[in-house]
Amino acid sequence: ATAGPRSFSAAEVRARCAQGACLVSCHRRLYDLSGFVRLHPGGEQLLRRRAGTDVSAALDGPPHRHSENARRWLEQYYVGEIEPGDEQVPPRRRTGTGAGTGCRGTRGHARSLRSASGDGPRVNKRYGCPTPRNWQDLVDWQKPLLWQVGYLGEKYDEWVHQPVDRPIRLFHSDFLEFLSKTAWYVVFMVWTPVVLYLSWVSYTSLAQGNTRLFSSFTTEYSIPVHKYYFPFIFLLGMILWSLLEYLIHRFVFHMKPPASNYYLITLHFLLHGQHHKSPFDSSRLVFPPVPASLVIGFFYGVLRLLLPAVLGLAVFVGGLCGYVIYDMMHYYLHYGSPRKGTYLYGLKAYHVKHHFEHQKSGFGISTRFWDYPFRTLIPEETFKKED
């Protein structure tokens, strides 16, 4: 039989926090966020300051109203109950939307998570207590997921956008599984030398003075492209990449596959669904070099068809540099701890909102610029003062 929830006294919670743990409560429910503090969008220090306290009011904000997915995510770190009489009275919210205070929905989530599977709750190994389970029970996490998700049908879209904190295995083959995973620094090590070499080739080729724009249409009115133009052409490539990044993320990665099409669901999960299901799987945050080289080669071929060889190469290398920056930034937005008030701090919060609440908007990753003209900007949260 599965053990019941473990009880913790207030003194035990304070002692564990004094030893470096980050335990928080929501009314009587206790959560250990020690393994999550570095990943918290609001920064590690914000969670550290709340260690040992009741966060039920903070979940409704300000400064941020936590989504249903965030509350569901919290349940993964459930470790037990505060002993009766030791629970704190959460501070009364001064601002809000009238939706009510406290750990709204958390207890309900716990009950629904337990009932989502007939196997009973998962056991937290550190504390030996049951942890509520999510919709992950629709698949067998002990087996590769790639060949299972297609059978979810109409349940797939909701399931894949309910994130969990656990690693994903895609393939039965260890070799294919190895190729599907990439450490962040591999992207930098593989592509940075390529960017530097092709930049040198582009610049020295332009320096020969043989490159002219529109020369295939007319010789009289063709425009010479000097070597001094290279930085601007390079920058143009980076800008074009930022647009391509947005378009791919929105229209390819966030396509909604038909519920009846097993293969499109499987393809969607392979391309991007896996990342939304497990957004903090560190081995799946950047694009593996082998499939990336195929995509990069395709776009290089397109530029060679549209532009003179050297000019196309210069635009391409700028775009390739933009891709490397994008992948590095994407990893940092998930695992970095930018200082509050900085550009990256706001971008991290923006991207996490895309994962947990606004999956149909906020498609810009390295920049929010393209979300403005395409009208997919995630709206700012507002809090009305209570009477």
VMD Tcl script that draws the C-alpha trace (Angstrom):
set ca {
  {0.00 0.00 0.00}
  {1.19 3.51 -0.77}
  {2.11 5.57 2.27}
  {-0.03 8.58 3.09}
  {1.19 12.19 3.06}
  {3.99 12.87 5.52}
  {3.43 15.53 8.18}
  {5.95 18.30 8.83}
  {6.10 20.58 11.84}
  {6.83 24.27 11.39}
  {10.10 23.77 13.30}
  {11.19 21.01 10.88}
  {10.42 23.21 7.89}
  {12.47 26.08 9.36}
  {15.35 23.70 10.09}
  {15.40 22.35 6.53}
  {15.28 25.86 5.09}
  {18.17 26.87 7.35}
  {20.17 24.00 5.81}
  {19.60 25.38 2.30}
  {16.37 23.70 1.24}
  {13.63 25.80 -0.33}
  {10.35 24.60 1.17}
  {7.17 26.60 0.68}
  {3.60 25.90 1.70}
  {0.21 26.58 0.21}
  {-2.11 26.47 3.19}
  {-1.22 23.03 4.65}
  {0.35 21.58 1.51}
  {4.16 21.59 1.54}
  {6.43 21.73 -1.53}
  {10.18 21.30 -1.91}
  {11.37 23.68 -4.64}
  {15.08 23.17 -3.98}
  {15.65 21.66 -7.43}
  {13.63 24.36 -9.18}
  {14.95 27.60 -7.68}
  {17.56 28.19 -10.41}
  {14.93 27.73 -13.10}
  {12.30 30.02 -11.61}
  {11.42 32.78 -14.10}
  {11.32 35.39 -11.33}
  {14.85 34.52 -10.27}
  {16.38 32.32 -7.60}
  {16.49 35.01 -4.93}
  {12.76 35.62 -5.13}
  {12.04 31.99 -4.24}
  {14.78 31.92 -1.61}
  {13.17 34.88 0.15}
  {9.88 32.95 0.29}
  {11.43 29.78 1.72}
  {9.52 28.61 4.78}
  {6.51 30.81 4.04}
  {2.98 30.38 2.69}
  {2.88 31.35 -0.99}
  {-0.86 30.95 -1.57}
  {-1.45 34.70 -1.96}
  {1.69 35.16 -4.08}
  {0.38 32.67 -6.65}
  {-2.33 35.15 -7.60}
  {0.09 38.08 -7.77}
  {1.17 40.75 -8.11}
  {3.66 40.95 -9.73}
  {2.59 37.82 -11.62}
  {-0.59 35.78 -11.61}
  {0.46 32.14 -11.95}
  {-1.28 30.11 -14.64}
  {-3.12 26.84 -14.18}
  {-0.12 25.07 -15.71}
  {2.17 26.73 -13.15}
  {-0.06 25.50 -10.31}
  {-0.11 22.05 -11.86}
  {3.70 22.21 -12.16}
  {3.92 23.05 -8.44}
  {2.20 19.78 -7.56}
  {5.22 17.83 -8.85}
  {7.17 19.06 -5.83}
  {4.57 18.14 -3.23}
  {6.19 16.43 -0.23}
  {3.56 16.38 2.49}
  {1.36 18.38 4.84}
  {2.02 20.96 7.51}
  {0.88 19.70 10.92}
  {-2.49 21.13 11.99}
  {-2.09 24.42 13.83}
  {1.38 25.11 12.35}
  {0.21 26.42 9.00}
  {0.70 30.12 8.33}
  {-2.09 32.54 7.54}
  {-1.20 33.93 4.11}
  {-1.11 37.73 3.85}
  {-4.25 39.30 2.39}
  {-3.75 40.39 -1.20}
  {-3.97 44.13 -1.75}
  {-4.46 43.81 -5.48}
  {-6.04 41.30 -7.75}
  {-8.85 40.59 -10.12}
  {-11.51 39.55 -7.67}
  {-10.82 35.90 -8.46}
  {-10.13 35.05 -4.87}
  {-7.02 34.61 -2.80}
  {-4.94 31.67 -1.78}
  {-3.89 28.52 -3.56}
  {-6.75 28.69 -6.02}
  {-7.16 25.39 -7.75}
  {-4.19 23.64 -6.17}
  {-6.18 21.24 -4.04}
  {-8.52 20.63 -6.95}
  {-5.53 19.93 -9.18}
  {-4.18 17.48 -6.64}
  {-7.43 15.53 -6.63}
  {-7.72 15.56 -10.42}
  {-4.10 14.57 -10.83}
  {-4.55 11.60 -8.53}
  {-7.63 10.46 -10.44}
  {-6.00 10.86 -13.86}
  {-4.47 7.43 -13.53}
  {-5.70 4.17 -12.16}
  {-2.20 3.37 -10.92}
  {-2.27 5.68 -7.91}
  {0.06 8.56 -7.07}
  {3.76 8.65 -7.86}
  {6.07 8.44 -4.84}
  {8.53 11.21 -4.05}
  {11.72 9.24 -3.44}
  {13.36 11.83 -1.20}
  {10.48 12.11 1.24}
  {8.74 8.78 0.72}
  {5.36 10.41 0.20}
  {2.90 10.31 -2.68}
  {3.19 13.00 -5.32}
  {0.13 13.75 -7.47}
  {0.37 12.63 -11.09}
  {-0.47 14.61 -14.20}
  {-1.79 13.65 -17.62}
  {1.57 12.00 -18.25}
  {-0.24 8.76 -17.39}
  {-1.77 8.82 -20.87}
  {1.62 7.53 -22.02}
  {4.08 5.04 -20.56}
  {7.09 7.09 -19.44}
  {9.17 3.94 -19.12}
  {9.05 3.54 -22.92}
  {10.04 5.90 -25.78}
  {7.33 8.52 -26.21}
  {7.68 9.27 -29.91}
  {5.72 6.24 -31.06}
  {3.04 6.64 -28.37}
  {1.90 10.26 -28.76}
  {0.22 9.70 -32.12}
  {-2.38 7.53 -30.41}
  {-3.47 10.37 -28.09}
  {-5.61 11.83 -30.86}
  {-7.73 14.76 -29.71}
  {-6.15 14.60 -26.25}
  {-2.67 15.31 -27.64}
  {-2.90 19.11 -27.88}
  {-3.97 19.54 -24.25}
  {-1.54 16.89 -22.99}
  {1.52 18.31 -24.76}
  {0.83 21.80 -23.35}
  {0.73 20.58 -19.76}
  {4.46 20.69 -18.95}
  {6.23 18.31 -16.60}
  {9.65 18.31 -14.97}
  {11.16 15.07 -16.19}
  {13.45 13.93 -19.04}
  {12.03 12.50 -22.25}
  {13.20 9.48 -24.22}
  {12.16 9.50 -27.86}
  {13.66 6.42 -29.53}
  {14.22 2.73 -28.79}
  {17.62 2.94 -30.50}
  {20.38 4.27 -28.24}
  {22.16 5.67 -31.30}
  {19.13 7.67 -32.50}
  {18.48 8.80 -28.94}
  {22.08 10.04 -28.74}
  {21.69 12.00 -31.99}
  {18.47 13.61 -30.70}
  {20.19 15.12 -27.66}
  {22.62 18.02 -27.63}
  {24.46 19.94 -24.92}
  {24.24 23.70 -25.41}
  {27.97 24.17 -25.95}
  {28.02 21.71 -28.86}
  {26.08 24.18 -31.02}
  {28.62 26.91 -30.23}
  {31.61 24.63 -30.84}
  {30.28 23.25 -34.15}
  {28.90 26.37 -35.82}
  {31.09 29.23 -34.55}
  {34.17 28.07 -36.55}
  {31.91 27.78 -39.62}
  {30.65 31.34 -39.10}
  {34.19 32.69 -38.72}
  {35.54 30.83 -41.75}
  {32.66 31.75 -44.06}
  {32.84 35.37 -42.88}
  {36.50 35.47 -43.93}
  {35.68 33.84 -47.28}
  {32.85 36.32 -47.90}
  {34.91 39.37 -47.02}
  {37.96 38.37 -49.06}
  {35.76 37.48 -52.03}
  {34.02 40.86 -51.89}
  {37.43 42.51 -51.63}
  {38.29 41.23 -55.12}
  {35.70 43.66 -56.52}
  {34.03 41.21 -58.86}
  {30.63 41.05 -57.16}
  {27.83 43.09 -58.70}
  {24.13 43.11 -57.83}
  {21.63 42.56 -60.70}
  {24.47 41.56 -63.03}
  {22.43 38.58 -64.25}
  {19.78 41.00 -65.59}
  {21.83 43.93 -66.81}
  {25.49 44.92 -66.98}
  {24.87 48.62 -67.55}
  {22.89 49.18 -64.38}
  {24.39 46.53 -62.10}
  {25.52 47.70 -58.68}
  {29.02 46.90 -57.38}
  {29.15 45.35 -53.90}
  {32.27 46.50 -52.06}
  {33.96 44.75 -49.16}
  {32.90 47.62 -46.89}
  {29.30 46.49 -47.33}
  {30.00 43.15 -45.68}
  {29.00 44.17 -42.09}
  {25.66 45.49 -43.38}
  {25.01 42.38 -45.46}
  {25.93 40.26 -42.43}
  {23.48 42.26 -40.29}
  {20.80 41.81 -42.94}
  {21.31 38.06 -42.67}
  {20.83 38.23 -38.90}
  {17.62 40.23 -39.32}
  {16.31 37.78 -41.89}
  {17.08 34.94 -39.47}
  {15.06 36.63 -36.71}
  {12.08 36.75 -39.07}
  {12.63 33.13 -40.12}
  {12.90 32.13 -36.45}
  {9.49 33.68 -35.80}
  {7.84 32.13 -38.86}
  {9.18 28.63 -38.20}
  {8.23 28.78 -34.53}
  {4.72 30.01 -35.24}
  {3.68 28.16 -38.38}
  {5.73 24.95 -38.22}
  {6.48 24.25 -34.57}
  {3.05 25.42 -33.43}
  {0.93 23.87 -36.12}
  {-1.99 21.95 -34.61}
  {-1.87 18.47 -36.12}
  {-5.22 16.85 -36.95}
  {-6.36 14.59 -34.13}
  {-6.90 11.76 -36.60}
  {-3.42 11.91 -38.15}
  {-0.97 9.73 -36.20}
  {2.01 10.73 -38.32}
  {1.53 14.51 -38.10}
  {1.12 14.29 -34.32}
  {4.31 12.24 -34.14}
  {6.13 14.75 -36.37}
  {4.91 17.69 -34.27}
  {6.13 16.02 -31.07}
  {9.51 15.30 -32.66}
  {9.96 18.88 -33.89}
  {8.67 20.87 -30.93}
  {6.02 19.13 -28.83}
  {8.66 17.34 -26.76}
  {10.08 20.72 -25.74}
  {6.72 22.02 -24.56}
  {6.03 18.82 -22.65}
  {9.38 18.94 -20.85}
  {10.63 22.55 -21.13}
  {13.56 22.07 -18.74}
  {15.06 18.95 -20.29}
  {18.56 20.41 -20.72}
  {19.56 17.95 -23.44}
  {16.71 19.05 -25.75}
  {16.89 22.84 -25.68}
  {19.11 23.35 -28.74}
  {18.94 21.91 -32.25}
  {21.16 18.82 -32.79}
  {23.92 19.51 -35.38}
  {23.06 16.59 -37.69}
  {19.45 17.57 -38.53}
  {20.42 21.25 -38.25}
  {23.00 20.82 -41.03}
  {20.27 19.55 -43.37}
  {18.03 22.55 -42.70}
  {20.95 24.99 -42.91}
  {22.07 23.43 -46.20}
  {18.57 23.89 -47.62}
  {18.49 27.61 -46.83}
  {22.00 28.06 -48.20}
  {20.85 26.52 -51.48}
  {17.86 28.88 -51.64}
  {20.12 31.94 -51.15}
  {22.51 30.70 -53.84}
  {19.59 30.55 -56.28}
  {18.33 34.03 -55.42}
  {21.57 36.01 -55.04}
  {25.06 36.15 -56.58}
  {27.28 33.49 -55.02}
  {29.37 35.75 -52.77}
  {26.45 37.97 -51.78}
  {24.32 34.93 -50.96}
  {27.15 33.53 -48.84}
  {27.47 36.82 -46.91}
  {23.73 36.89 -46.15}
  {23.84 33.21 -45.23}
  {26.70 33.56 -42.75}
  {24.87 36.44 -41.02}
  {21.80 34.24 -40.72}
  {23.91 31.37 -39.41}
  {25.34 33.66 -36.75}
  {21.78 34.70 -35.85}
  {20.86 31.04 -35.46}
  {23.78 30.37 -33.10}
  {22.82 33.39 -30.98}
  {19.20 32.23 -30.97}
  {20.06 28.72 -29.75}
  {22.40 30.05 -27.04}
  {19.80 32.56 -25.92}
  {17.05 29.93 -25.89}
  {19.08 27.75 -23.56}
  {19.84 30.72 -21.32}
  {16.16 31.72 -21.14}
  {15.44 28.29 -19.65}
  {18.49 27.76 -17.45}
  {19.99 31.19 -16.89}
  {19.29 33.58 -14.01}
  {19.36 37.07 -15.53}
  {19.39 40.04 -13.19}
  {16.02 41.64 -12.53}
  {15.31 44.64 -14.70}
  {17.59 43.56 -17.56}
  {16.48 42.83 -21.13}
  {17.12 39.10 -20.70}
  {15.12 39.03 -17.45}
  {12.06 40.34 -19.28}
  {12.67 38.02 -22.21}
  {12.94 34.99 -19.90}
  {9.63 35.84 -18.21}
  {8.06 36.39 -21.64}
  {9.24 33.03 -22.96}
  {8.11 31.13 -19.86}
  {4.65 32.69 -20.26}
  {4.63 31.25 -23.78}
  {5.33 27.79 -22.36}
  {2.95 27.83 -19.43}
  {0.03 30.00 -20.49}
  {0.19 31.69 -23.89}
  {1.09 28.91 -26.32}
  {-0.71 30.67 -29.19}
  {1.28 33.88 -28.89}
  {4.75 35.05 -27.91}
  {6.57 33.29 -30.76}
  {9.62 35.56 -30.67}
  {12.48 34.03 -28.70}
  {15.65 36.03 -29.28}
  {13.51 39.16 -29.76}
  {9.88 40.18 -29.33}
  {10.08 42.50 -32.36}
  {8.14 40.34 -34.83}
  {5.35 39.71 -32.33}
  {4.35 43.37 -32.75}
  {3.61 43.52 -36.51}
  {2.12 40.00 -36.51}
  {-0.03 40.85 -33.46}
  {1.02 37.88 -31.37}
  {2.48 39.84 -28.46}
  {1.69 38.38 -25.04}
  {-0.39 41.01 -23.20}
  {0.95 42.60 -20.06}
  {-0.77 41.58 -16.83}
  {-2.81 44.21 -15.02}
  {-3.97 44.21 -11.43}
  {-6.90 46.31 -10.32}
  {-6.91 47.73 -6.82}
  {-9.51 46.30 -4.49}
  {-11.88 48.54 -2.56}
}
mol new
graphics top color blue
foreach p $ca { graphics top sphere $p radius 0.5 }
foreach p [lrange $ca 0 end-1] q [lrange $ca 1 end] { graphics top cylinder $p $q radius 0.2 }
display resetview
